[in-house]
Amino acid sequence: MSRAASPGLRALVWDVDGTLAETERDGHRVAFNLAFKEFGLPWRWDSVTYGRLLQVTGGRERLLHDFASRPGLPADAGERERLAAELHRRKNAIYATLLESRGIALRPGVRELIEAGCAEGVAQAIATTTSRANVEALLRHGLGADWRQRFAAVVCAEDAPAKKPHPQAYLLALQQLGCAAHEAIAIEDSPNGLAAARGAGIATVVTRSAYFARQPFDGALAVCEDLCTPQPVSLDRLRGWLQRGPAITGGAAQAPARRC
């Protein structure tokens, strides 16, 4: 039987790419390159290039940003938009196929913390600006066909067109959860994600992903290598961190992040 959730922590709000799994490096980048090949485009994004492009949130937006430095593409902005949209649609289809054929494992500790939240009555939500199809493909593989039952709210790009660091996805998740910002913890992996969660007033635990292993995360509630390193991030640890701060006021943290 589920235990009642602590009054101080009512909800966990999860980012997806880089947080739940290393999808950027091992999934999206690979799928983009396969889409470029199918379209007869003569470039590929290596790991370093893709890491730089991750400063731009959103796959279609990332393409348009990269187009600006590529010769031989249509000069008309509308034609570039159409090409980006077609490439992005095809990339998403390839990404789903990659997940079905070989999968991308959830990061250490993710499944355990999700299941602990379910067992103890802590509501959970997804707040991402990736597409719903991408979320479904990843979590169907990682958590099973009934993955949706674990989440009281799932906010995706179709729901929140304002990309992170804009807080729209988090504000919508809080609204759907019926939860105040000070009663939730966000779990993120990137500076843009941290800024988005803080902008919604939510204390944030950062689990460093491959592309943000050395980034500063000032204002995070805590910064971890993953949810198991150096020790597991349990609900009790999260409750303790939330109780002790840092205080969140108007989206600004008032104390430095602790190390896990």
PyMOL commands that set and color helices and strands:
alter all, ss='L'
color gray80, all
select helices_A, chain A and resi 23-38+47-53+59-67+77-101+110-120+132-143+147-150+168-177+181-183+191-199+210-212+235-244
alter helices_A, ss='H'
color red, helices_A
select strands_A, chain A and resi 11-14+123-127+153-155+184-188+203-207+222-224+248-249+252-253+258-259
alter strands_A, ss='S'
color yellow, strands_A
deselect
rebuild
show_as cartoon
